[in-house]
């Protein structure tokens, strides 16, 4: 019974690994030394009943602020001294809508320059 539970647990972990892969960040001067960091596999998002990649959305990391202990160069009583450090760690991925870029938009700086040029060319010479 116990080995069956372990097998089931490992199977769940492997399924999660393929859905959301992690890299292990290692820093010997940090506590904890090992921190798992999630990363997104796809540019787009897997959607629909067949899980096709949809590029109208983009996969983006979700960050979580956390506190770690960072070892300093000083010692006290024969032990290392640690200070608190606040870091953000990627813990997962989510889908956000991809912003569409319109080529004819007057909002981009290039188009604004073109508009200024057109306006200055169409001005009457009396101004």
Phi, psi and omega per residue, in radians:
X1 nan -0.781 -3.100
X2 -1.140 -0.759 3.139
X3 -1.144 -0.525 3.105
X4 -1.178 -0.683 3.087
X5 -1.144 -0.712 3.107
X6 -1.101 -0.764 3.120
X7 -1.057 -0.764 3.123
X8 -1.101 -0.750 3.117
X9 -1.073 -0.796 3.130
X10 -1.121 -0.649 3.110
X11 -1.124 -0.725 3.097
X12 -1.107 -0.757 3.116
X13 -1.064 -0.739 3.140
X14 -1.135 -0.686 3.098
X15 -1.107 -0.734 3.103
X16 -1.139 -0.641 3.139
X17 -1.057 -0.722 -3.120
X18 -1.310 -0.461 3.088
X19 -1.348 -0.695 -3.083
X20 -2.456 1.627 -3.100
X21 -1.271 2.654 3.141
X22 -2.178 2.633 2.930
X23 -1.937 2.606 3.115
X24 -1.752 2.073 3.098
X25 -1.561 2.276 -3.114
X26 -2.115 2.290 3.066
X27 -2.537 1.965 -3.083
X28 -1.181 -0.300 -3.136
X29 -1.673 0.194 -3.083
X30 -2.100 2.605 2.971
X31 -2.146 2.075 0.068
X32 -1.322 2.632 -3.123
X33 -1.221 -0.603 -3.113
X34 -1.938 2.230 3.085
X35 -2.306 2.159 3.064
X36 -1.298 2.338 3.126
X37 -2.167 2.149 -3.130
X38 -1.313 2.641 3.002
X39 -2.474 2.657 -3.076
X40 -1.508 2.324 -3.136
X41 -1.392 -0.622 -2.995
X42 -1.944 2.675 2.988
X43 -1.294 -0.833 3.122
X44 -1.547 -2.861 3.138
X45 -2.096 2.484 3.116
X46 -1.414 2.089 -3.066
X47 -2.426 2.975 3.109
X48 1.431 3.035 -3.075
X49 -1.262 -0.357 3.121
X50 -1.785 0.018 3.084
X51 1.193 0.670 3.114
X52 -1.291 2.629 3.114
X53 -1.349 2.181 -3.110
X54 -1.891 2.095 -3.088
X55 -1.593 0.096 2.991
X56 -1.362 -0.175 3.064
X57 -2.190 2.735 3.067
X58 -2.223 2.553 3.136
X59 -1.478 2.198 -3.091
X60 -2.337 2.520 -3.106
X61 -1.187 2.628 3.027
X62 -1.882 2.195 -3.086
X63 -1.835 2.586 3.092
X64 -2.230 2.194 3.070
X65 -1.261 2.452 3.132
X66 -2.588 2.828 -3.139
X67 -1.849 2.325 3.025
X68 -2.156 2.936 3.037
X69 -1.882 2.259 -3.132
X70 -1.956 2.243 -3.124
X71 -1.276 2.330 3.093
X72 -1.654 3.082 -3.138
X73 -1.451 -0.137 -3.100
X74 -1.657 2.756 3.105
X75 -2.166 2.640 3.068
X76 -2.408 2.067 3.141
X77 1.129 0.561 3.134
X78 1.356 0.203 3.129
X79 -2.159 2.668 3.079
X80 -1.146 2.647 3.050
X81 -1.855 2.323 -3.125
X82 -2.018 2.590 3.029
X83 -2.121 2.673 3.093
X84 -1.303 2.442 3.086
X85 -2.372 2.366 3.141
X86 -1.750 2.164 -3.138
X87 -2.283 2.771 3.034
X88 -1.899 2.320 -3.066
X89 -2.099 2.297 3.056
X90 -1.225 2.147 -3.076
X91 -1.962 -0.144 -3.118
X92 -3.101 -3.005 3.112
X93 -2.288 2.649 3.061
X94 -2.435 2.912 3.138
X95 -1.818 2.311 3.061
X96 -2.212 2.606 3.126
X97 -1.090 2.415 3.085
X98 -1.356 2.291 3.116
X99 -1.339 2.281 3.133
X100 -1.487 2.412 3.111
X101 -1.812 2.121 -3.134
X102 -1.640 2.210 -3.115
X103 -1.190 -0.531 -3.083
X104 -1.614 0.149 -3.067
X105 -1.246 2.539 3.109
X106 -1.615 0.101 -3.076
X107 -1.486 -0.351 -3.138
X108 -1.436 2.667 -3.061
X109 -1.138 -0.592 3.122
X110 -1.109 -0.798 -3.135
X111 -1.139 -0.593 3.116
X112 -1.127 -0.708 3.111
X113 -1.113 -0.727 3.121
X114 -1.109 -0.703 3.132
X115 -1.129 -0.722 3.118
X116 -1.073 -0.723 3.129
X117 -1.108 -0.769 3.131
X118 -1.114 -0.730 -3.136
X119 -1.144 -0.745 -3.127
X120 -1.183 -0.539 3.115
X121 -1.293 -0.517 -3.097
X122 -1.588 -0.023 3.136
X123 -1.260 2.497 3.022
X124 -1.176 2.607 -3.073
X125 -1.222 -0.210 -3.124
X126 -1.338 -0.251 -3.101
X127 -1.508 nan nan
